[in-house]
């Protein structure tokens, strides 16, 4: 008995020591749990107030040189919490260049706590973005998209509406979004999180300039950094190209010249040349062909996947980390042992949501961007980002084609499933396809069910006064109200089509839908009221 008591005392003492060690470990001091504190700024049922105090000279420099994307010092108050010496800069690609070439100053912003003050954070968050709701008269497309991703248990950045003030004056209603960086990774995956990449094609691989310029779609939109070999008339934009183009002497296009012409190699003789490295989607929809953003396995060389690895989120990515990603892509190509290399369930949940949203400005289109690739212990998954062109408003055709977007070929029509293996390879497995269908059925019945219109009304009651008085709004208040009506109709009709496709009443592939007589009639949906990729509105008040 005496020895037993001694052993008991030793065990108790060890437990006390262990508890003390845990209590004062880095994790208990908030390094692991700190992500829960900054969540107070991302209440989805409230409007966060963000007041940016910045000198007149710094603000003027931001507005005069927006595409430079340079940080400037400012003080930021979030609700009642004040942070001094914060870094703020413009952000974006197409939206940034389009706003810069317009009369609007309504840019999206990146706000960084420790740009000038080492160790500073916003209650544990290093960085967030303020999205300007470009191309979205509803102010809700991105907000609702993130809500759906959350409902499908996909790791999703925190988000909330933010009334942004500049030097005390109301500037506009924005969407405040948690940056997908270290804090996001720790909050979602724990302190031993893996590697994170943001594959990109539109910056020509890691933002590397070509011949001293960085040719991209934004350049084309704003008539931008033209270089000697790629001259456009002032003010020329993608809208011009879509409409057949302003055909001034220095940039002559044939009648009805379009992206399709360019995809097919175009009528590019003589008067229309492009700089080295510039790429337009070819017939297969391969914008910036090669480089890995399509997640197609080509070989074992790390250099073959520059669009992934040049856009690593974290510093210090090792070759061994990159090799694990390549091994996962090879497994996708071969279709073997997929669950060892892919977080299959998470990927299926993401694509079910993405398909329901008809979000084509993403991995599933020719641009193959606006997503994060996460890798941990040799398994990859996909994370959501940037939904301002969801709800069928990217390269949208007629409302009927949007509403009936096929669930079993959930890629742009010019793309084949084998060109997007992260979803294509999974849908080849019957069990995975059935699981994906179950998730789509849930979305149609639950997310787009009777509560969808109620949720829109609830958000409207939260933000309508901010929208009505928004001094920099891209759209009028009447257009906002029309957009809400349209997004409700979208939810109703999209749910009907998904349900019909799951039952086999409506064809579920692009090919089968051609000339089909059973598609859901979408005459009630004014798809243009949801915004389009070829315009941000820029007023109308």
C-alpha positions as CSV (number, residue, x, y, z in Angstrom):
1,X,0.0,0.0,0.0
2,X,2.9,2.3,0.9
3,X,4.5,1.8,-2.5
4,X,1.1,2.4,-4.2
5,X,0.7,5.7,-2.5
6,X,4.2,6.7,-3.5
7,X,3.5,5.8,-7.1
8,X,0.2,7.7,-6.9
9,X,1.9,10.8,-5.6
10,X,4.5,10.6,-8.4
11,X,1.8,10.4,-11.0
12,X,-0.1,13.3,-9.6
13,X,3.0,15.4,-9.5
14,X,3.8,14.5,-13.1
15,X,0.3,15.5,-14.1
16,X,0.6,18.8,-12.4
17,X,3.9,19.5,-14.1
18,X,2.4,18.5,-17.5
19,X,-0.5,20.8,-16.8
20,X,1.7,23.7,-16.0
21,X,3.8,23.1,-19.1
22,X,0.6,23.0,-21.2
23,X,-0.7,26.2,-19.5
24,X,2.3,28.2,-20.4
25,X,3.0,26.6,-23.8
26,X,2.9,28.8,-26.9
27,X,-0.4,27.2,-27.9
28,X,-2.0,28.1,-24.6
29,X,-0.7,31.6,-24.9
30,X,-2.9,32.2,-27.9
31,X,-0.7,31.3,-30.9
32,X,-3.0,28.4,-31.8
33,X,-6.3,29.8,-30.5
34,X,-5.7,33.4,-31.6
35,X,-7.8,32.8,-34.7
36,X,-10.9,32.7,-32.5
37,X,-10.5,36.3,-31.3
38,X,-10.5,38.1,-34.6
39,X,-13.7,36.3,-35.6
40,X,-15.5,39.1,-33.7
41,X,-14.9,41.3,-36.7
42,X,-16.6,38.8,-39.1
43,X,-20.2,38.6,-37.8
44,X,-22.3,37.6,-40.8
45,X,-25.3,39.1,-39.2
46,X,-23.8,42.5,-38.6
47,X,-22.0,45.3,-40.5
48,X,-18.5,45.8,-39.3
49,X,-17.3,49.5,-39.3
50,X,-13.9,50.1,-40.7
51,X,-12.6,53.7,-40.5
52,X,-9.3,54.3,-42.3
53,X,-7.4,57.5,-41.3
54,X,-4.8,58.3,-43.9
55,X,-2.9,61.5,-44.8
56,X,-4.1,63.4,-47.8
57,X,-0.8,62.8,-49.6
58,X,-0.9,59.1,-49.1
59,X,-4.5,58.8,-50.1
60,X,-3.9,61.0,-53.2
61,X,-0.9,58.7,-54.1
62,X,-3.1,55.6,-53.9
63,X,-5.7,57.1,-56.1
64,X,-3.2,58.5,-58.6
65,X,-1.2,55.3,-58.9
66,X,-3.6,52.5,-58.1
67,X,-2.0,49.8,-60.3
68,X,1.3,50.2,-58.5
69,X,-0.3,48.3,-55.5
70,X,2.1,49.9,-53.1
71,X,1.4,50.0,-49.3
72,X,0.8,53.3,-47.6
73,X,0.7,53.9,-43.8
74,X,-2.7,54.5,-42.2
75,X,-4.5,54.1,-38.9
76,X,-7.4,51.7,-39.0
77,X,-10.3,51.4,-36.5
78,X,-12.4,48.3,-36.7
79,X,-15.6,48.8,-34.7
80,X,-14.1,50.3,-31.5
81,X,-10.6,48.8,-31.8
82,X,-7.8,51.2,-33.1
83,X,-4.7,50.0,-34.9
84,X,-1.9,52.5,-35.7
85,X,0.7,52.3,-38.4
86,X,-1.2,49.8,-40.6
87,X,-0.4,49.2,-44.3
88,X,-3.0,49.6,-46.9
89,X,-2.9,49.2,-50.7
90,X,-5.1,48.5,-53.7
91,X,-5.6,44.9,-54.8
92,X,-7.1,43.0,-57.7
93,X,-6.5,42.1,-61.3
94,X,-9.3,42.8,-63.8
95,X,-11.3,44.8,-61.3
96,X,-8.3,46.9,-60.4
97,X,-7.4,47.8,-64.0
98,X,-11.0,48.4,-64.9
99,X,-11.7,50.7,-62.0
100,X,-8.4,52.5,-62.7
101,X,-9.5,53.2,-66.3
102,X,-12.9,54.5,-65.2
103,X,-14.0,57.6,-63.3
104,X,-14.4,55.6,-60.1
105,X,-12.1,55.5,-57.1
106,X,-13.8,52.5,-55.5
107,X,-10.9,50.1,-55.4
108,X,-10.5,46.9,-53.4
109,X,-7.9,47.1,-50.7
110,X,-5.5,44.8,-48.8
111,X,-5.0,45.9,-45.2
112,X,-1.9,44.5,-43.4
113,X,-1.4,45.0,-39.6
114,X,2.4,44.3,-39.5
115,X,3.5,46.1,-42.7
116,X,5.1,48.9,-40.6
117,X,4.7,47.7,-37.0
118,X,6.4,44.4,-36.3
119,X,4.2,41.9,-34.5
120,X,1.0,43.9,-34.7
121,X,-2.2,42.1,-35.6
122,X,-5.9,42.7,-35.7
123,X,-6.8,40.7,-32.6
124,X,-4.7,37.8,-34.0
125,X,-5.2,38.4,-37.7
126,X,-2.3,39.7,-39.8
127,X,-4.2,40.7,-42.9
128,X,-7.7,41.1,-44.4
129,X,-9.0,42.4,-47.7
130,X,-11.9,44.8,-48.5
131,X,-13.6,43.7,-51.7
132,X,-15.4,46.4,-53.6
133,X,-18.4,44.3,-54.9
134,X,-17.3,45.0,-58.4
135,X,-19.6,43.6,-61.1
136,X,-22.2,42.8,-58.4
137,X,-25.4,45.0,-58.2
138,X,-26.7,42.6,-55.5
139,X,-23.8,43.1,-53.1
140,X,-24.5,39.4,-52.3
141,X,-22.9,37.1,-54.8
142,X,-19.6,36.6,-53.0
143,X,-21.2,36.7,-49.5
144,X,-23.8,34.0,-50.4
145,X,-21.1,31.9,-52.1
146,X,-18.9,31.9,-49.0
147,X,-22.0,31.0,-46.9
148,X,-22.7,28.0,-49.2
149,X,-19.0,26.9,-48.9
150,X,-19.3,27.1,-45.1
151,X,-22.5,25.2,-45.1
152,X,-20.7,22.4,-47.1
153,X,-17.9,22.4,-44.5
154,X,-15.3,23.6,-47.0
155,X,-12.6,25.6,-45.2
156,X,-13.7,29.1,-46.0
157,X,-12.2,32.6,-45.2
158,X,-14.2,34.5,-42.6
159,X,-16.2,37.3,-44.2
160,X,-18.6,40.1,-43.2
161,X,-20.0,43.3,-44.7
162,X,-18.0,46.4,-43.8
163,X,-19.0,50.0,-43.9
164,X,-15.8,51.6,-45.0
165,X,-15.0,55.2,-43.9
166,X,-12.1,57.2,-45.2
167,X,-11.0,59.9,-42.8
168,X,-14.4,59.8,-41.1
169,X,-16.5,60.0,-44.3
170,X,-18.6,57.1,-45.5
171,X,-16.9,55.6,-48.6
172,X,-18.9,52.6,-49.4
173,X,-20.2,49.1,-48.4
174,X,-17.5,46.5,-48.9
175,X,-17.1,42.8,-48.1
176,X,-14.4,42.2,-45.5
177,X,-12.6,38.9,-46.0
178,X,-10.0,37.1,-44.0
179,X,-6.7,36.7,-46.0
180,X,-6.0,33.1,-46.8
181,X,-2.6,33.0,-45.2
182,X,-1.0,31.7,-42.0
183,X,-3.8,32.7,-39.6
184,X,-6.4,31.2,-41.9
185,X,-4.3,28.0,-42.1
186,X,-3.8,27.8,-38.3
187,X,-7.5,28.4,-37.7
188,X,-8.6,25.7,-40.1
189,X,-5.8,23.1,-39.9
190,X,-4.0,23.7,-36.6
191,X,-0.4,24.7,-35.9
192,X,1.0,21.9,-38.0
193,X,-0.7,23.0,-41.2
194,X,0.6,22.1,-44.6
195,X,1.5,24.1,-47.7
196,X,-0.7,26.5,-49.5
197,X,-0.6,27.7,-53.1
198,X,-2.7,30.1,-55.2
199,X,-2.3,28.9,-58.8
200,X,-2.5,31.7,-61.3
201,X,-2.4,32.0,-65.1
202,X,-3.3,35.7,-65.7
203,X,0.0,37.0,-64.3
204,X,2.0,34.8,-66.7
205,X,3.4,32.8,-63.9
206,X,4.5,34.4,-60.8
207,X,4.0,38.0,-62.0
208,X,7.1,37.7,-64.2
209,X,7.2,40.5,-66.8
210,X,7.8,39.9,-70.5
211,X,10.1,42.3,-72.3
212,X,9.8,44.7,-69.4
213,X,6.0,44.6,-69.3
214,X,3.5,42.3,-67.6
215,X,1.0,41.4,-70.3
216,X,-2.3,40.2,-69.0
217,X,-6.0,40.5,-69.4
218,X,-6.1,43.6,-67.3
219,X,-3.6,45.2,-69.6
220,X,-5.9,44.5,-72.5
221,X,-8.9,45.9,-70.6
222,X,-7.3,49.2,-69.8
223,X,-5.3,49.6,-72.9
224,X,-2.5,49.3,-70.3
225,X,1.2,48.5,-70.5
226,X,1.2,48.2,-74.2
227,X,4.9,48.0,-75.2
228,X,6.0,48.5,-78.7
229,X,4.8,45.1,-79.9
230,X,1.2,45.4,-78.5
231,X,-0.4,48.8,-79.1
232,X,-4.0,49.5,-78.4
233,X,-5.9,52.7,-78.8
234,X,-6.6,54.8,-75.7
235,X,-9.6,53.5,-73.8
236,X,-9.8,50.2,-75.7
237,X,-11.3,47.5,-73.5
238,X,-12.5,43.9,-73.5
239,X,-16.0,45.2,-74.1
240,X,-14.8,46.8,-77.3
241,X,-13.3,43.5,-78.4
242,X,-16.5,41.7,-77.5
243,X,-18.5,44.1,-79.6
244,X,-16.1,43.8,-82.6
245,X,-13.7,46.5,-81.3
246,X,-12.9,50.1,-82.0
247,X,-11.1,49.7,-85.2
248,X,-8.9,52.7,-85.1
249,X,-6.0,52.7,-87.6
250,X,-3.4,51.4,-85.2
251,X,-5.5,48.4,-84.1
252,X,-7.7,47.1,-86.8
253,X,-10.0,44.1,-86.1
254,X,-12.3,42.4,-88.6
255,X,-16.0,42.8,-88.1
256,X,-17.4,40.8,-85.2
257,X,-13.9,39.9,-84.0
258,X,-14.4,38.0,-80.7
259,X,-12.6,35.9,-78.1
260,X,-13.6,32.9,-80.2
261,X,-11.5,34.3,-83.0
262,X,-8.6,34.7,-80.7
263,X,-9.1,31.2,-79.2
264,X,-8.9,29.7,-82.7
265,X,-5.6,31.4,-83.4
266,X,-7.6,34.5,-84.5
267,X,-7.2,36.7,-87.5
268,X,-4.0,38.2,-86.2
269,X,-2.1,39.0,-89.3
270,X,-0.4,42.3,-89.8
271,X,-2.2,44.8,-87.6
272,X,-2.7,42.6,-84.5
273,X,0.3,41.2,-82.8
274,X,0.9,40.1,-79.2
275,X,4.0,40.4,-77.0
276,X,6.1,37.3,-76.3
277,X,4.6,35.2,-73.6
278,X,1.1,36.6,-73.9
279,X,-1.5,33.8,-74.2
280,X,-5.2,33.7,-75.1
281,X,-7.2,30.5,-74.5
282,X,-6.9,28.1,-77.3
283,X,-9.6,25.8,-78.5
284,X,-9.1,23.6,-75.4
285,X,-9.4,26.6,-73.2
286,X,-5.8,26.6,-72.0
287,X,-5.2,30.1,-70.9
288,X,-1.4,30.3,-70.3
289,X,-1.0,26.7,-71.4
290,X,1.2,24.6,-69.2
291,X,2.4,25.6,-65.8
292,X,0.2,23.4,-63.7
293,X,-2.8,25.6,-62.8
294,X,-5.1,23.1,-64.5
295,X,-3.6,20.4,-62.1
296,X,-2.8,18.3,-65.1
297,X,0.2,16.0,-64.6
298,X,2.8,16.4,-67.3
299,X,6.1,15.1,-65.8
300,X,8.1,15.0,-62.6
301,X,9.9,18.3,-63.1
302,X,9.2,21.0,-60.6
303,X,9.8,23.6,-63.2
304,X,6.8,22.3,-65.2
305,X,4.4,23.6,-62.5
306,X,5.5,27.3,-62.2
307,X,1.9,28.5,-62.1
308,X,1.5,26.6,-58.8
309,X,4.9,26.9,-57.1
310,X,5.7,30.5,-58.1
311,X,2.5,31.4,-56.2
312,X,3.3,29.7,-52.9
313,X,1.6,31.5,-50.1
314,X,4.2,30.6,-47.4
315,X,7.9,31.2,-47.5
316,X,10.4,28.4,-47.4
317,X,8.6,25.8,-49.5
318,X,11.0,22.9,-50.1
319,X,11.4,20.8,-53.1
320,X,10.1,17.8,-51.1
321,X,6.8,19.8,-50.5
322,X,6.6,20.5,-54.3
323,X,7.3,16.8,-55.1
324,X,4.3,15.8,-52.9
325,X,2.0,18.0,-55.0
326,X,3.3,16.5,-58.2
327,X,2.8,13.0,-56.8
328,X,-0.8,13.9,-56.1
329,X,-1.3,15.2,-59.7
330,X,0.2,12.0,-61.0
331,X,-2.2,10.0,-58.9
332,X,-5.1,12.0,-60.4
333,X,-3.9,11.3,-63.9
334,X,-3.6,7.6,-63.2
335,X,-6.8,7.4,-61.2
336,X,-5.3,5.0,-58.6
337,X,-5.4,5.2,-54.8
338,X,-7.0,8.6,-55.0
339,X,-7.9,9.0,-51.4
340,X,-4.2,8.7,-50.4
341,X,-3.4,11.7,-52.5
342,X,-6.6,13.7,-52.6
343,X,-9.0,14.8,-49.8
344,X,-11.8,13.4,-51.9
345,X,-14.7,14.3,-49.7
346,X,-13.6,18.0,-49.3
347,X,-13.0,18.3,-53.1
348,X,-16.4,16.9,-53.9
349,X,-18.1,19.3,-51.5
350,X,-16.3,22.2,-53.0
351,X,-17.2,21.3,-56.5
352,X,-20.8,20.6,-55.6
353,X,-21.1,24.2,-54.3
354,X,-19.1,25.6,-57.2
355,X,-21.4,23.8,-59.7
356,X,-24.5,25.0,-58.0
357,X,-23.2,28.5,-58.1
358,X,-22.2,28.2,-61.8
359,X,-18.9,29.9,-60.7
360,X,-16.9,29.8,-63.9
361,X,-14.3,32.4,-63.1
362,X,-12.4,29.6,-61.4
363,X,-10.6,26.4,-61.9
364,X,-13.3,25.0,-64.2
365,X,-12.9,27.7,-66.9
366,X,-10.1,28.6,-69.4
367,X,-8.6,31.0,-66.8
368,X,-8.2,28.1,-64.2
369,X,-7.6,30.5,-61.3
370,X,-9.4,32.0,-58.2
371,X,-8.8,29.0,-56.0
372,X,-6.2,27.9,-53.4
373,X,-4.5,24.5,-53.5
374,X,-3.8,23.1,-50.1
375,X,-1.4,20.2,-49.5
376,X,-0.9,18.3,-46.2
377,X,0.8,15.0,-45.7
378,X,0.7,14.3,-49.4
379,X,-3.0,15.0,-49.9
380,X,-4.3,18.0,-51.9
381,X,-7.6,19.8,-51.6
382,X,-9.1,23.0,-53.0
383,X,-10.2,26.1,-51.1
384,X,-12.6,28.9,-52.3
385,X,-11.7,32.4,-53.3
386,X,-13.3,35.3,-55.3
387,X,-16.9,34.8,-56.2
388,X,-18.0,38.2,-57.6
389,X,-18.8,36.5,-60.9
390,X,-20.6,33.5,-59.4
391,X,-24.3,32.9,-60.2
392,X,-23.5,32.4,-63.8
393,X,-22.2,35.9,-64.5
394,X,-18.8,35.0,-65.9
395,X,-18.9,34.7,-69.7
396,X,-22.6,34.1,-69.1
397,X,-24.8,33.2,-72.0
398,X,-28.5,33.3,-71.9
399,X,-30.3,32.7,-68.6
400,X,-31.5,29.2,-69.7
401,X,-27.9,28.0,-70.2
402,X,-26.9,29.3,-66.8
403,X,-29.9,27.9,-64.9
404,X,-29.3,24.5,-66.6
405,X,-25.5,24.4,-66.3
406,X,-24.8,20.6,-66.4
407,X,-23.8,19.0,-63.2
408,X,-21.9,16.1,-64.7
409,X,-19.7,18.2,-67.0
410,X,-19.3,21.1,-64.5
411,X,-16.7,23.0,-66.6
412,X,-16.9,25.7,-69.3
413,X,-18.3,24.3,-72.5
414,X,-15.0,24.6,-74.3
415,X,-13.2,22.6,-71.6
416,X,-13.1,18.8,-71.3
417,X,-13.2,17.0,-68.0
418,X,-9.8,15.4,-68.5
419,X,-8.4,19.0,-68.7
420,X,-9.6,19.6,-65.2
421,X,-8.6,16.3,-63.4
422,X,-9.3,17.5,-59.9
423,X,-13.0,17.1,-60.6
424,X,-12.8,15.0,-63.8
425,X,-10.9,12.1,-62.3
426,X,-13.2,11.9,-59.3
427,X,-16.4,11.9,-61.4
428,X,-15.0,8.8,-63.2
429,X,-15.5,6.9,-60.0
430,X,-19.1,5.9,-59.5
431,X,-19.0,6.1,-55.7
432,X,-17.5,9.6,-55.8
433,X,-20.0,10.7,-58.5
434,X,-22.9,9.4,-56.3
435,X,-21.5,11.3,-53.3
436,X,-21.1,14.5,-55.4
437,X,-24.8,14.1,-56.5
438,X,-25.9,13.7,-52.9
439,X,-24.2,17.0,-52.0
440,X,-25.9,18.7,-55.0
441,X,-29.2,17.4,-53.9
442,X,-28.7,18.8,-50.4
443,X,-27.8,22.2,-51.9
444,X,-30.9,22.2,-54.2
445,X,-33.2,21.3,-51.3
446,X,-31.7,23.0,-48.4
447,X,-29.6,26.0,-49.5
448,X,-31.7,27.0,-52.5
449,X,-34.9,25.8,-50.8
450,X,-37.6,28.0,-49.3
451,X,-35.1,29.6,-46.9
452,X,-33.0,31.1,-49.7
453,X,-35.3,34.0,-50.4
454,X,-35.7,34.6,-46.6
455,X,-31.9,34.7,-46.2
456,X,-31.7,37.3,-49.0
457,X,-34.4,39.4,-47.3
458,X,-32.5,39.1,-44.0
459,X,-29.3,40.3,-45.6
460,X,-31.2,43.1,-47.4
461,X,-32.6,44.4,-44.1
462,X,-29.0,44.4,-42.8
463,X,-27.3,46.3,-45.6
464,X,-30.0,48.2,-47.6
465,X,-29.4,51.5,-45.8
466,X,-25.7,51.3,-46.5
467,X,-26.4,50.4,-50.1
468,X,-28.9,53.2,-50.6
469,X,-26.4,55.8,-49.3
470,X,-23.3,54.2,-50.8
471,X,-21.5,57.2,-52.4
472,X,-19.1,55.2,-54.6
473,X,-21.6,52.4,-55.7
474,X,-21.1,50.9,-59.1
475,X,-24.9,50.5,-59.5
476,X,-28.0,52.4,-58.6
477,X,-30.3,51.4,-55.7
478,X,-32.9,50.4,-58.2
479,X,-30.4,48.1,-59.9
480,X,-29.6,46.7,-56.5
481,X,-33.3,45.9,-55.9
482,X,-33.6,44.3,-59.4
483,X,-30.6,42.2,-58.6
484,X,-32.2,40.9,-55.4
485,X,-35.2,39.8,-57.4
486,X,-33.0,38.1,-59.9
487,X,-30.9,36.2,-57.4
488,X,-34.0,34.8,-55.7
489,X,-35.2,33.6,-59.1
490,X,-31.8,32.1,-59.8
491,X,-32.0,30.1,-56.6
492,X,-35.5,28.8,-57.4
493,X,-34.7,27.8,-61.0
494,X,-31.2,26.5,-60.4
495,X,-32.6,24.2,-57.7
496,X,-35.3,23.0,-60.1
497,X,-32.7,22.2,-62.8
498,X,-30.3,20.4,-60.4
499,X,-33.1,18.3,-59.1
500,X,-34.3,17.5,-62.6
501,X,-30.7,16.5,-63.6
502,X,-30.3,14.3,-60.6
503,X,-33.6,12.5,-61.5
504,X,-32.5,12.1,-65.1
505,X,-35.4,14.2,-66.4
506,X,-33.0,16.9,-67.6
507,X,-29.7,16.1,-69.4
508,X,-26.7,16.5,-67.2
509,X,-23.9,17.1,-69.7
510,X,-23.1,19.9,-72.2
511,X,-23.4,17.5,-75.1
512,X,-26.7,16.0,-74.0
513,X,-28.3,19.4,-73.4
514,X,-27.8,20.4,-77.0
515,X,-31.3,20.7,-78.6
516,X,-32.9,19.3,-75.4
517,X,-36.6,20.1,-75.0
518,X,-36.6,19.4,-71.2
519,X,-34.5,22.2,-69.9
520,X,-35.9,24.5,-67.2
521,X,-37.5,27.6,-68.8
522,X,-35.6,30.6,-67.5
523,X,-37.6,33.4,-69.1
524,X,-38.4,34.7,-65.6
525,X,-34.7,35.4,-64.9
526,X,-33.0,38.6,-66.0
527,X,-29.4,37.3,-65.8
528,X,-28.0,40.8,-66.7
529,X,-29.5,42.1,-63.4
530,X,-26.9,40.0,-61.6
531,X,-24.0,41.8,-63.2
532,X,-21.7,40.7,-66.0
533,X,-17.9,40.2,-66.5
534,X,-17.7,43.0,-69.0
535,X,-18.7,45.9,-66.7
536,X,-18.8,47.0,-63.1
537,X,-21.7,49.4,-63.5
538,X,-19.8,52.6,-62.6
539,X,-22.7,54.6,-61.5
540,X,-26.2,55.2,-62.7
541,X,-27.3,56.9,-59.5
